[in-house]
Amino acid sequence: MRTGTGLGTGAAPRPGQDLVPHTVPAPVFRALARARGGATAVDLLRGGQLSKRTLMVHALRRAADGHPEEGTAEAAYRGLVELNRRDRAAWREVMLHPYLDEGLTRALTALERGLPTDLRWLEQLTADAGRRAWHGVDAVCDGMALELRLADRGPFREVHGHELAEPLSAGQAQEWAQALRAAWTVLVRRHPWHAQAIATGLTTVVPLLPNPDGTEVSSAARRAFGAVAASLPDDPVLLALTLVHEFLHVQLGALLDLLPLHGPPTEARYHAPWRPDQRPAGALLQGTYAHLGVTDFWRTELASGTGGERARREYDTWREHTDTAAHTLLESGELLPAGRRFVTELREAVRRRPAPAGALRGRADLVHDLRGLGLRAGDTVLVHSALSAVGPVSNGAETMVSALLEVLGPNGTLVVYTPTPGDARAGTPASAPCTAPGFGVGVLAETVRNRPAALRSAHPRSAFTALGAQADHITSDHSLDCSLGKASPLGRLEELDARVLLMGVGFEACTAFHLAEYRIPSRLAGPHECAEVLLDTSSFAAVGAAYEATGAVRSGRVGLARCRLFDLADAVAFAVGRLADRSAGE
């Protein structure tokens, strides 16, 4: 399998096809390293797993040639080819069975050593596609769905390294289902970036028994993509944390199949702050990455006002441990260049997400601050935000969205930018509604997108989401060949005399300045305003600073966040002149 860090992704080959390259685009690589890969990254990793497993099936067929298992291997191979021809979705389900990789690895190892191996499990897996006897669990919160299977039977589950629970009774399965639904609510409402990844790639939970002393256990296996194993805690927050922690292990394992981050194993061992024993570099990398998720989780719980002293204590502990381990990895000399970039991004994520400071803020506090800034009833406002800059907010983004809507009132409209990478809608008609999660836009925008009343424009990459009186007008008829020009929601916002609120972010995040770019002939690739344009945010900070110097920007704070409020049309008109001058000088 050819891999690299470049643009584009490969699709998994059908049996018999030539192999296609899989690449990890730089933005997705950075997002993964910061535990913000979301659905886009998991889709890419899943494609890599399909290719890997296809290669393994071919290798098994060849390895079994001349062995007693040849007939079974050939029958299984032919069954997969036929299933692929007849039902592509069922074939994908078989190929993504979480324990297929482990089973194929054991079979190939046995054949290489001349040992007998029983391949009936593979033949049975193909024959039983779509008819597994595992318990199904469906969870839905705020329109976001999670579908899981409780794998309480079946081969290879012992790879998780803990004592497996006995097959579940109907009552026990129901208890698990209720706990997972409660944990899903925690994830969707307070950790939406992790929820997106889990909804896209986690398919299976293996029930484990707790330790003899009653402590809970959990595990992810290197060759079990899509599965995590856990005992059942009483607290849904802890179950949500377990899913985040273990599924990050799963993601890193799949990334390592596409892109090596460290060299071959050595005898060297390194201190892991969370363990009494020293660890090889690869294991330390796995632990450090998973504990980035733990740090991130407790930081958000602290910011949401739901975690109390436990969240503060856990955040402080895991932030220090993760930062220390990242430094150890960078000093180890065992990371490849891609690994150094990965761990550097990881460490920056730890250091740039400090714990929220200050008193816990409720809805009334936020409403007071927003009105003090100058936001009014009836306003239409495009918001770009870093909610963490506000400080601790009771119930996090949900409270902030409610506060914004209260200030705007029934005649106002709240708008956020919810773009997606182009490949997030692969195979979806361009005119279909955009349902993919927003990419790199933060928790506030995703919370707005997940509100039941929210409307989203149908552009395949540059979608906007709106709530309120003008939502339909703003989001309808987003021209497919006009990402951010006059025929986009930005043009509608300009016509409506909308305002822009930058909350805890700078002018580099000001999407409205892209509308100005569309009005500079030298930046257009065609004769009309909705031609393709070279979108470039590198000068936005300087343009914004010059605009702010005119006195046209209202400044203040919402919580601890520095905020700027200004008229969109006025800012765009100013930016046209500044950006045109820059283009003329280039």
Disulfide bonds with the S-S distance in Angstrom:
Cys482-Cys530 2.27
